[in-house]
Every structure is written in C-alpha cells, then in structure tokens.
Amino acid sequence: MTIDFETIKPYLLPAGAAAYLLLRYFRFRLARKKLPALAAEGAVFIDVRTPAEFAAGNRPGSVNIPLDEIAGRAGKLDKTKPVILSCASGARSGVAATMLKGMGFRQVTNAGPWQNTL
C-alpha cells in the first residue's frame, strides 16, 4: 500500500494541531491531579498573567508574578518548595516553568489555565 503525499498533505496541519491540543489537555489534566498533594507540601501558586487579568479573577491565595517579571522576582521564591504556575491558557506558564527550571527550581508544575488550580 502506498500513500500519496499530495493526497494527505491538506490534512497534516489540522491533524498535527489536534494532536498537540490533545497532548496539552492530558498534560494539564495530569498536573491538576497532583495539585492537592503539592499544596499539602506547601506549594506556591503563581499566576503569570498581567495584573489586570489577575484582578479579573484568580485562585485565592495565588501570587501574581507576570511572566515578564519572573526572572527578576524568582530570587524571592523558595527553591525547595513546589511551584505551581498558571495563566490563561498554559502557554505563558509553560515559558515560566522552563525559566524557573533553568534557575534551579526542582518541583515546577505548569497547571495550565488558572481555573485548573481552583
């Protein structure tokens, strides 16, 4: 059986996008299951959205550190405590997670949308 590339070419981008979204969905779902245990360990919940987005709705007890301030304010965080990051979609919190891991934070979880942390 041979597959003609030109025949499947129009379906590759939508199929790739669907696979990516499905992967994100399951990754955030898995992260959400870990949150109660991490909270019991004293996790810090950080919302990396803008102050205006944070003011419009946030997880009670979370700290607002906008993504563009993470590098400058990371020194005030305890590297030994779990850090749970959230934003509007999971994209900015994913960037923040990569940054914190690069700075030596060991337990960093991207929870995705802030509603996942409720």
MOHU-V6394 format. One record per residue. N is the residue number from 1. RES is the residue in one letter. SS is DSSP state (helix for helix, strand for strand, loop for the rest). OMEGA is omega in whole degrees, -180 to 180 (999 if undefined). Layout:
# MOHU-V6394
n=N res=RES ss=SS omega=OMEGA
n=N res=RES ss=SS omega=OMEGA
This chain:
# MOHU-V6394
n=1 res=M ss=loop omega=178
n=2 res=T ss=loop omega=179
n=3 res=I ss=loop omega=178
n=4 res=D ss=loop omega=-177
n=5 res=F ss=helix omega=-179
n=6 res=E ss=helix omega=179
n=7 res=T ss=helix omega=-177
n=8 res=I ss=helix omega=-176
n=9 res=K ss=helix omega=-179
n=10 res=P ss=helix omega=-177
n=11 res=Y ss=helix omega=-175
n=12 res=L ss=helix omega=-179
n=13 res=L ss=helix omega=178
n=14 res=P ss=helix omega=179
n=15 res=A ss=helix omega=178
n=16 res=G ss=helix omega=179
n=17 res=A ss=helix omega=179
n=18 res=A ss=helix omega=179
n=19 res=A ss=helix omega=179
n=20 res=Y ss=helix omega=-180
n=21 res=L ss=helix omega=178
n=22 res=L ss=helix omega=178
n=23 res=L ss=helix omega=178
n=24 res=R ss=helix omega=-180
n=25 res=Y ss=helix omega=-177
n=26 res=F ss=helix omega=178
n=27 res=R ss=helix omega=179
n=28 res=F ss=helix omega=178
n=29 res=R ss=helix omega=177
n=30 res=L ss=helix omega=179
n=31 res=A ss=helix omega=-178
n=32 res=R ss=helix omega=179
n=33 res=K ss=helix omega=-178
n=34 res=K ss=helix omega=-172
n=35 res=L ss=helix omega=180
n=36 res=P ss=helix omega=180
n=37 res=A ss=helix omega=179
n=38 res=L ss=helix omega=178
n=39 res=A ss=helix omega=178
n=40 res=A ss=helix omega=178
n=41 res=E ss=loop omega=179
n=42 res=G ss=loop omega=-179
n=43 res=A ss=loop omega=175
n=44 res=V ss=strand omega=178
n=45 res=F ss=strand omega=-178
n=46 res=I ss=strand omega=177
n=47 res=D ss=strand omega=-174
n=48 res=V ss=loop omega=177
n=49 res=R ss=loop omega=178
n=50 res=T ss=loop omega=178
n=51 res=P ss=helix omega=179
n=52 res=A ss=helix omega=178
n=53 res=E ss=helix omega=-179
n=54 res=F ss=helix omega=-180
n=55 res=A ss=helix omega=-179
n=56 res=A ss=helix omega=179
n=57 res=G ss=loop omega=-179
n=58 res=N ss=loop omega=176
n=59 res=R ss=loop omega=177
n=60 res=P ss=loop omega=180
n=61 res=G ss=loop omega=179
n=62 res=S ss=loop omega=-180
n=63 res=V ss=strand omega=178
n=64 res=N ss=strand omega=172
n=65 res=I ss=loop omega=-179
n=66 res=P ss=loop omega=-177
n=67 res=L ss=helix omega=-178
n=68 res=D ss=helix omega=178
n=69 res=E ss=helix omega=-176
n=70 res=I ss=helix omega=-177
n=71 res=A ss=helix omega=-178
n=72 res=G ss=helix omega=-176
n=73 res=R ss=helix omega=-178
n=74 res=A ss=helix omega=-180
n=75 res=G ss=helix omega=180
n=76 res=K ss=helix omega=-179
n=77 res=L ss=loop omega=178
n=78 res=D ss=loop omega=-178
n=79 res=K ss=loop omega=-178
n=80 res=T ss=loop omega=180
n=81 res=K ss=loop omega=176
n=82 res=P ss=loop omega=177
n=83 res=V ss=strand omega=178
n=84 res=I ss=strand omega=-176
n=85 res=L ss=strand omega=176
n=86 res=S ss=strand omega=176
n=87 res=C ss=strand omega=-180
n=88 res=A ss=loop omega=-176
n=89 res=S ss=loop omega=-176
n=90 res=G ss=loop omega=-178
n=91 res=A ss=helix omega=-179
n=92 res=R ss=helix omega=179
n=93 res=S ss=helix omega=175
n=94 res=G ss=helix omega=177
n=95 res=V ss=helix omega=179
n=96 res=A ss=helix omega=179
n=97 res=A ss=helix omega=179
n=98 res=T ss=helix omega=180
n=99 res=M ss=helix omega=-178
n=100 res=L ss=helix omega=177
n=101 res=K ss=helix omega=177
n=102 res=G ss=helix omega=178
n=103 res=M ss=loop omega=176
n=104 res=G ss=loop omega=176
n=105 res=F ss=loop omega=-174
n=106 res=R ss=loop omega=-176
n=107 res=Q ss=loop omega=-180
n=108 res=V ss=strand omega=-180
n=109 res=T ss=strand omega=173
n=110 res=N ss=strand omega=-179
n=111 res=A ss=strand omega=-180
n=112 res=G ss=strand omega=-179
n=113 res=P ss=strand omega=-176
n=114 res=W ss=helix omega=179
n=115 res=Q ss=helix omega=178
n=116 res=N ss=helix omega=-176
n=117 res=T ss=helix omega=-178
n=118 res=L ss=loop omega=999
